[in-house]
């Protein structure tokens, strides 16, 4: 009886360890993990990007937006990002960028973070110039938020804080790097991870 109990405990321990390995090997690759990850990006433009208190953040920059641009390109993928923005922040995740040294909302898909955008049609929760967000626009300022973004072929889906804000078909851009923007205010990235599909 004692042997059976011992074997059962060993089997449970092995199964638990294997389950942990399966979770670790789920295909998610961290780009930002707390204050780690600046070396995964090239800097474009002027901003004071820094690892501070377990996040990567920017609080000021030049006259034009600045970006952290991934060194790798991605075609079909999911991204999970945890971010904090000030009420006046202008930021976003730029996806499938065509010109890594010249980031715009024309040559990338921009998942916007901009609560004070003068025209809220493409404010927080929208893909700028591609998919408007339902009004009233969700607000991200002053709190931690989660973006879950999936781009599979021409099917683009954004989920902000558990609410789907975009589900659209658009084939304009097929692949390219991802970029994190500072435009104004304060933006903090606590976690950004990507999984190729």
Buried (B, 14 or more C-beta within 10 A) or exposed (E): EEEEEEEEEEEEEEEEEEEEEEEEEEEBEBBBBBBEBBEBBBEBBBBEBEBEEEBBBBBEBEEEBBBBBBEEBBEBBBBBBBBBBBEEBBBBBBBBBBBBEEBBBEBBBBBBBBBBBEEBEBBBBBBBBBBBBEEEBBBBBEEEBBBBBBBEEEEBBBBBBEEEBBEBEBEEBEBBBBBBBBBBBBBBBBBBBBBEE
